[in-house]
Amino acid sequence: MDNDKKYKLIITIVDKGMAANVIAASKEGGAEGGTVINGRGSSIYEKGKIFGFPIEPEKEIIMIVVEQEKEKFVIDEITSKLNIKEKGKGITFVLDVENVIGI
């Protein structure tokens, strides 16, 4: 474990099919890659129904571990390339990482 470096976990949740765009934007910001997990969710901005049943939109959850110094650059690229600031486009947040092994 490299105790000299501090890392951040950037999590971005977007509609299905957008994960490749998130990964591409994060690489432009200095990240080396990420992990994509499929999920489903709902929000006040998605109210579709089929035959009276609510649609649960499919989502992609992208997890990217970066050195603390790269966090702002990665977030800025994701925000600008995917218009994350617009309501209903997705969400991005950052968590502190205690220990990193394997990087």
N, C-alpha and C positions, 0 to 999 in steps of 0.2 A: 504494500500500500504506500502511495506517495503522500506523505503528510505535509509536504511543502506546498502543494497546490490545493486550491479550494475549487469545488465544482458546484454547478447548479443543474437542476433538472427542469427543463422547459417542457411543459405539457400543453399541447394544442389539440382541441377537439373541433372537428369540422365535419361537414356532410361527406358521405361516402363518395369516393372518387377524387377527393381533393388531397389525399395524403402525399401523393407524388409531388404536388405543387409545394406543400409544406416542406418536404425534405429538400427539394431543389432550392427553395428560398433559404432554408437554414444553412445549406452548404455554401451559398453565396455569402452568408454572414460569418462563415468560419467553422461551422460544425462539420464533423466528419461523417455523420449519418444519424440514423434514428431507428426506433422500433415502432411498428404500427400494430395497433390492436383494434379489432372490429368491435363495435358496440351499437347501442341504440339509445335514443333519448327522446325527449320532448321539450318544447319550449312554448312560450306564449306566441311566438312568431310562426309556428307551424301548426295549423289547425285542420289539416286535411282529413277527410273521412271517405271510406269506401263502404257502401251499403250500410251506413250508419255506424260503422266501427271506426274508432280513431286510428289513424296511421301513426305508427311509431317509426320515425325516420331513422334510417341506418346512419351510423356515425363512424368516423375513424379517429382513434386516439393516437397521437404521435408523441412519443417520449424521446427527448434528446438530452443527453448529458454533455455539458460543455464546461470548459474551464471558466471560472468566474469572469475573467477578463473578456471573454467572447460573448457573454450573455446579452449585453445591450445590442451588439451588432446583429446577432441572430434574431432577437426579438424585433428589431427595426426592419429587417428583411421580411420576416413573416408578416408583420403588420402591414407593410407597404404593398407587398406582392399579393396578399390575399384579402386586403381590405377588412381585416379583422375588427377594426373600430366600428364598422357598420353593424347595426343590430341584425342578428340572425345569421351572420357570416361565420360565426365560430367564437371560440374563446381560447385565450392563451394565458397561462400563468406559470410562475416560477417557484420552485421549492429548493430550499437548501439541501445539500447532500452531505451526510455525515462521513461516510466511508465509500471509497471507490476502489474496486479491485478489477483488474482486467483491461484497463485503458493503458 
